[in-house]
């Protein structure tokens, strides 16, 4: 029988005389002497914070703020799911994104209501505009 690590003849021994590996078990794989251990990178929590701030800042515009708030919230949830809730920037960014989302929804409903209100007011006008100036009356029909 031969050693699986170095190929030397072991003849029923429990350990190889050449390399010292246990017989019948594969040798452990060792990293090269110059290998640098890989560190886990923690993503970019600043991205979450930036999208949260942009979402909150643009929430007055309705749909635009809604889009950025959703992006910020998705990024925060991905970060938390992958790394845990470890970065303060992620917590703050997530809170800003939620605030931006709420305000954006309110503003979107407000802008839709205002557009409908203006459309109804324009449709219900009489079609005549009267202007009085210096004792004269001007009628404009449209």
LUMRO-696728 format. One record per residue (C-alpha): residue number from 1; x negated, y, z negated; residue in one letter. Coordinates in nm, 2 decimals. Example, Ala and Ser with C-alpha at 12.3 -4.5 7.8 and 13.67 -1.06 7.14 Angstrom:
// residues 2
<atom><pos>1</pos><u>-1.23</u><v>-0.45</v><w>-0.78</w><code>A</code></atom>
<atom><pos>2</pos><u>-1.37</u><v>-0.11</v><w>-0.71</w><code>S</code></atom>
//
This chain:
// residues 142
<atom><pos>1</pos><u>0.00</u><v>0.00</v><w>0.00</w><code>X</code></atom>
<atom><pos>2</pos><u>-0.12</u><v>0.35</v><w>0.09</w><code>X</code></atom>
<atom><pos>3</pos><u>-0.09</u><v>0.68</v><w>-0.09</w><code>X</code></atom>
<atom><pos>4</pos><u>0.18</u><v>0.91</v><w>0.07</w><code>X</code></atom>
<atom><pos>5</pos><u>-0.02</u><v>1.22</v><w>-0.01</w><code>X</code></atom>
<atom><pos>6</pos><u>-0.37</u><v>1.14</v><w>0.11</w><code>X</code></atom>
<atom><pos>7</pos><u>-0.34</u><v>0.79</v><w>0.28</w><code>X</code></atom>
<atom><pos>8</pos><u>-0.59</u><v>0.61</v><w>0.05</w><code>X</code></atom>
<atom><pos>9</pos><u>-0.54</u><v>0.25</v><w>-0.04</w><code>X</code></atom>
<atom><pos>10</pos><u>-0.39</u><v>0.22</v><w>-0.39</w><code>X</code></atom>
<atom><pos>11</pos><u>-0.33</u><v>-0.16</v><w>-0.42</w><code>X</code></atom>
<atom><pos>12</pos><u>-0.04</u><v>-0.16</v><w>-0.68</w><code>X</code></atom>
<atom><pos>13</pos><u>-0.17</u><v>0.12</v><w>-0.90</w><code>X</code></atom>
<atom><pos>14</pos><u>0.07</u><v>0.38</v><w>-1.04</w><code>X</code></atom>
<atom><pos>15</pos><u>-0.15</u><v>0.67</v><w>-0.94</w><code>X</code></atom>
<atom><pos>16</pos><u>-0.38</u><v>0.73</v><w>-0.65</w><code>X</code></atom>
<atom><pos>17</pos><u>-0.75</u><v>0.73</v><w>-0.74</w><code>X</code></atom>
<atom><pos>18</pos><u>-0.83</u><v>0.99</v><w>-0.46</w><code>X</code></atom>
<atom><pos>19</pos><u>-0.57</u><v>1.26</v><w>-0.52</w><code>X</code></atom>
<atom><pos>20</pos><u>-0.40</u><v>1.16</v><w>-0.85</w><code>X</code></atom>
<atom><pos>21</pos><u>-0.05</u><v>1.16</v><w>-0.69</w><code>X</code></atom>
<atom><pos>22</pos><u>0.20</u><v>0.91</v><w>-0.83</w><code>X</code></atom>
<atom><pos>23</pos><u>0.25</u><v>0.62</v><w>-0.60</w><code>X</code></atom>
<atom><pos>24</pos><u>0.59</u><v>0.57</v><w>-0.44</w><code>X</code></atom>
<atom><pos>25</pos><u>0.69</u><v>0.93</v><w>-0.48</w><code>X</code></atom>
<atom><pos>26</pos><u>0.63</u><v>1.20</v><w>-0.22</w><code>X</code></atom>
<atom><pos>27</pos><u>0.37</u><v>1.46</v><w>-0.31</w><code>X</code></atom>
<atom><pos>28</pos><u>0.51</u><v>1.80</v><w>-0.41</w><code>X</code></atom>
<atom><pos>29</pos><u>0.47</u><v>2.06</v><w>-0.14</w><code>X</code></atom>
<atom><pos>30</pos><u>0.25</u><v>2.35</v><w>-0.26</w><code>X</code></atom>
<atom><pos>31</pos><u>0.25</u><v>2.70</v><w>-0.12</w><code>X</code></atom>
<atom><pos>32</pos><u>-0.08</u><v>2.82</v><w>0.03</w><code>X</code></atom>
<atom><pos>33</pos><u>-0.31</u><v>2.99</v><w>-0.21</w><code>X</code></atom>
<atom><pos>34</pos><u>-0.26</u><v>3.33</v><w>-0.04</w><code>X</code></atom>
<atom><pos>35</pos><u>0.12</u><v>3.31</v><w>-0.04</w><code>X</code></atom>
<atom><pos>36</pos><u>0.30</u><v>3.61</v><w>-0.20</w><code>X</code></atom>
<atom><pos>37</pos><u>0.62</u><v>3.52</v><w>-0.38</w><code>X</code></atom>
<atom><pos>38</pos><u>0.93</u><v>3.67</v><w>-0.22</w><code>X</code></atom>
<atom><pos>39</pos><u>1.12</u><v>3.92</v><w>-0.43</w><code>X</code></atom>
<atom><pos>40</pos><u>1.49</u><v>3.96</v><w>-0.40</w><code>X</code></atom>
<atom><pos>41</pos><u>1.58</u><v>4.29</v><w>-0.24</w><code>X</code></atom>
<atom><pos>42</pos><u>1.89</u><v>4.46</v><w>-0.39</w><code>X</code></atom>
<atom><pos>43</pos><u>2.04</u><v>4.62</v><w>-0.08</w><code>X</code></atom>
<atom><pos>44</pos><u>2.10</u><v>4.99</v><w>-0.07</w><code>X</code></atom>
<atom><pos>45</pos><u>2.33</u><v>5.12</v><w>-0.35</w><code>X</code></atom>
<atom><pos>46</pos><u>2.28</u><v>5.48</v><w>-0.22</w><code>X</code></atom>
<atom><pos>47</pos><u>2.48</u><v>5.39</v><w>0.09</w><code>X</code></atom>
<atom><pos>48</pos><u>2.78</u><v>5.31</v><w>-0.13</w><code>X</code></atom>
<atom><pos>49</pos><u>2.74</u><v>5.64</v><w>-0.31</w><code>X</code></atom>
<atom><pos>50</pos><u>2.71</u><v>5.84</v><w>0.02</w><code>X</code></atom>
<atom><pos>51</pos><u>3.02</u><v>5.69</v><w>0.17</w><code>X</code></atom>
<atom><pos>52</pos><u>3.21</u><v>5.74</v><w>-0.16</w><code>X</code></atom>
<atom><pos>53</pos><u>3.11</u><v>6.11</v><w>-0.16</w><code>X</code></atom>
<atom><pos>54</pos><u>3.20</u><v>6.16</v><w>0.21</w><code>X</code></atom>
<atom><pos>55</pos><u>3.53</u><v>5.98</v><w>0.17</w><code>X</code></atom>
<atom><pos>56</pos><u>3.62</u><v>6.21</v><w>-0.12</w><code>X</code></atom>
<atom><pos>57</pos><u>3.50</u><v>6.52</v><w>0.05</w><code>X</code></atom>
<atom><pos>58</pos><u>3.69</u><v>6.45</v><w>0.37</w><code>X</code></atom>
<atom><pos>59</pos><u>4.00</u><v>6.33</v><w>0.19</w><code>X</code></atom>
<atom><pos>60</pos><u>4.18</u><v>6.66</v><w>0.27</w><code>X</code></atom>
<atom><pos>61</pos><u>4.17</u><v>6.57</v><w>0.64</w><code>X</code></atom>
<atom><pos>62</pos><u>4.37</u><v>6.26</v><w>0.58</w><code>X</code></atom>
<atom><pos>63</pos><u>4.28</u><v>5.98</v><w>0.83</w><code>X</code></atom>
<atom><pos>64</pos><u>3.91</u><v>6.08</v><w>0.84</w><code>X</code></atom>
<atom><pos>65</pos><u>3.87</u><v>6.06</v><w>0.47</w><code>X</code></atom>
<atom><pos>66</pos><u>4.07</u><v>5.74</v><w>0.46</w><code>X</code></atom>
<atom><pos>67</pos><u>3.83</u><v>5.57</v><w>0.70</w><code>X</code></atom>
<atom><pos>68</pos><u>3.52</u><v>5.68</v><w>0.50</w><code>X</code></atom>
<atom><pos>69</pos><u>3.67</u><v>5.59</v><w>0.17</w><code>X</code></atom>
<atom><pos>70</pos><u>3.76</u><v>5.24</v><w>0.30</w><code>X</code></atom>
<atom><pos>71</pos><u>3.40</u><v>5.20</v><w>0.43</w><code>X</code></atom>
<atom><pos>72</pos><u>3.26</u><v>5.30</v><w>0.09</w><code>X</code></atom>
<atom><pos>73</pos><u>3.49</u><v>5.07</v><w>-0.10</w><code>X</code></atom>
<atom><pos>74</pos><u>3.40</u><v>4.77</v><w>0.13</w><code>X</code></atom>
<atom><pos>75</pos><u>3.03</u><v>4.85</v><w>0.09</w><code>X</code></atom>
<atom><pos>76</pos><u>3.07</u><v>4.87</v><w>-0.29</w><code>X</code></atom>
<atom><pos>77</pos><u>3.26</u><v>4.54</v><w>-0.31</w><code>X</code></atom>
<atom><pos>78</pos><u>3.00</u><v>4.36</v><w>-0.09</w><code>X</code></atom>
<atom><pos>79</pos><u>2.72</u><v>4.49</v><w>-0.31</w><code>X</code></atom>
<atom><pos>80</pos><u>2.89</u><v>4.39</v><w>-0.63</w><code>X</code></atom>
<atom><pos>81</pos><u>2.98</u><v>4.04</v><w>-0.48</w><code>X</code></atom>
<atom><pos>82</pos><u>2.62</u><v>3.98</v><w>-0.37</w><code>X</code></atom>
<atom><pos>83</pos><u>2.42</u><v>4.13</v><w>-0.66</w><code>X</code></atom>
<atom><pos>84</pos><u>2.65</u><v>4.19</v><w>-0.94</w><code>X</code></atom>
<atom><pos>85</pos><u>2.74</u><v>4.53</v><w>-1.08</w><code>X</code></atom>
<atom><pos>86</pos><u>2.39</u><v>4.63</v><w>-1.16</w><code>X</code></atom>
<atom><pos>87</pos><u>2.34</u><v>4.98</v><w>-1.00</w><code>X</code></atom>
<atom><pos>88</pos><u>2.50</u><v>5.29</v><w>-1.15</w><code>X</code></atom>
<atom><pos>89</pos><u>2.51</u><v>5.44</v><w>-0.80</w><code>X</code></atom>
<atom><pos>90</pos><u>2.74</u><v>5.15</v><w>-0.69</w><code>X</code></atom>
<atom><pos>91</pos><u>2.98</u><v>5.21</v><w>-0.98</w><code>X</code></atom>
<atom><pos>92</pos><u>3.00</u><v>5.59</v><w>-0.92</w><code>X</code></atom>
<atom><pos>93</pos><u>3.03</u><v>5.54</v><w>-0.54</w><code>X</code></atom>
<atom><pos>94</pos><u>3.31</u><v>5.29</v><w>-0.59</w><code>X</code></atom>
<atom><pos>95</pos><u>3.50</u><v>5.53</v><w>-0.81</w><code>X</code></atom>
<atom><pos>96</pos><u>3.45</u><v>5.81</v><w>-0.57</w><code>X</code></atom>
<atom><pos>97</pos><u>3.57</u><v>5.59</v><w>-0.28</w><code>X</code></atom>
<atom><pos>98</pos><u>3.88</u><v>5.49</v><w>-0.47</w><code>X</code></atom>
<atom><pos>99</pos><u>3.95</u><v>5.86</v><w>-0.56</w><code>X</code></atom>
<atom><pos>100</pos><u>3.90</u><v>5.95</v><w>-0.19</w><code>X</code></atom>
<atom><pos>101</pos><u>4.13</u><v>5.67</v><w>-0.08</w><code>X</code></atom>
<atom><pos>102</pos><u>4.41</u><v>5.79</v><w>-0.31</w><code>X</code></atom>
<atom><pos>103</pos><u>4.38</u><v>6.15</v><w>-0.21</w><code>X</code></atom>
<atom><pos>104</pos><u>4.34</u><v>6.06</v><w>0.16</w><code>X</code></atom>
<atom><pos>105</pos><u>4.67</u><v>5.86</v><w>0.15</w><code>X</code></atom>
<atom><pos>106</pos><u>4.85</u><v>6.15</v><w>-0.02</w><code>X</code></atom>
<atom><pos>107</pos><u>4.71</u><v>6.39</v><w>0.24</w><code>X</code></atom>
<atom><pos>108</pos><u>4.79</u><v>6.16</v><w>0.53</w><code>X</code></atom>
<atom><pos>109</pos><u>5.15</u><v>6.15</v><w>0.42</w><code>X</code></atom>
<atom><pos>110</pos><u>5.15</u><v>6.53</v><w>0.37</w><code>X</code></atom>
<atom><pos>111</pos><u>5.02</u><v>6.59</v><w>0.72</w><code>X</code></atom>
<atom><pos>112</pos><u>5.27</u><v>6.35</v><w>0.88</w><code>X</code></atom>
<atom><pos>113</pos><u>5.55</u><v>6.53</v><w>0.68</w><code>X</code></atom>
<atom><pos>114</pos><u>5.43</u><v>6.87</v><w>0.80</w><code>X</code></atom>
<atom><pos>115</pos><u>5.41</u><v>6.76</v><w>1.17</w><code>X</code></atom>
<atom><pos>116</pos><u>5.76</u><v>6.62</v><w>1.15</w><code>X</code></atom>
<atom><pos>117</pos><u>5.88</u><v>6.94</v><w>0.98</w><code>X</code></atom>
<atom><pos>118</pos><u>5.72</u><v>7.17</v><w>1.24</w><code>X</code></atom>
<atom><pos>119</pos><u>5.86</u><v>6.95</v><w>1.52</w><code>X</code></atom>
<atom><pos>120</pos><u>6.22</u><v>6.96</v><w>1.37</w><code>X</code></atom>
<atom><pos>121</pos><u>6.19</u><v>7.34</v><w>1.32</w><code>X</code></atom>
<atom><pos>122</pos><u>6.07</u><v>7.39</v><w>1.68</w><code>X</code></atom>
<atom><pos>123</pos><u>6.35</u><v>7.17</v><w>1.82</w><code>X</code></atom>
<atom><pos>124</pos><u>6.62</u><v>7.35</v><w>1.62</w><code>X</code></atom>
<atom><pos>125</pos><u>6.53</u><v>7.70</v><w>1.72</w><code>X</code></atom>
<atom><pos>126</pos><u>6.80</u><v>7.90</v><w>1.91</w><code>X</code></atom>
<atom><pos>127</pos><u>6.59</u><v>7.99</v><w>2.21</w><code>X</code></atom>
<atom><pos>128</pos><u>6.62</u><v>8.37</v><w>2.16</w><code>X</code></atom>
<atom><pos>129</pos><u>6.37</u><v>8.60</v><w>2.00</w><code>X</code></atom>
<atom><pos>130</pos><u>6.49</u><v>8.95</v><w>1.91</w><code>X</code></atom>
<atom><pos>131</pos><u>6.24</u><v>9.23</v><w>1.85</w><code>X</code></atom>
<atom><pos>132</pos><u>6.34</u><v>9.58</v><w>1.74</w><code>X</code></atom>
<atom><pos>133</pos><u>6.09</u><v>9.86</v><w>1.78</w><code>X</code></atom>
<atom><pos>134</pos><u>6.13</u><v>10.24</v><w>1.79</w><code>X</code></atom>
<atom><pos>135</pos><u>6.51</u><v>10.22</v><w>1.82</w><code>X</code></atom>
<atom><pos>136</pos><u>6.49</u><v>9.97</v><w>2.11</w><code>X</code></atom>
<atom><pos>137</pos><u>6.60</u><v>9.61</v><w>2.09</w><code>X</code></atom>
<atom><pos>138</pos><u>6.42</u><v>9.35</v><w>2.30</w><code>X</code></atom>
<atom><pos>139</pos><u>6.56</u><v>9.01</v><w>2.35</w><code>X</code></atom>
<atom><pos>140</pos><u>6.33</u><v>8.73</v><w>2.47</w><code>X</code></atom>
<atom><pos>141</pos><u>6.49</u><v>8.41</v><w>2.59</w><code>X</code></atom>
<atom><pos>142</pos><u>6.29</u><v>8.10</v><w>2.60</w><code>X</code></atom>
//
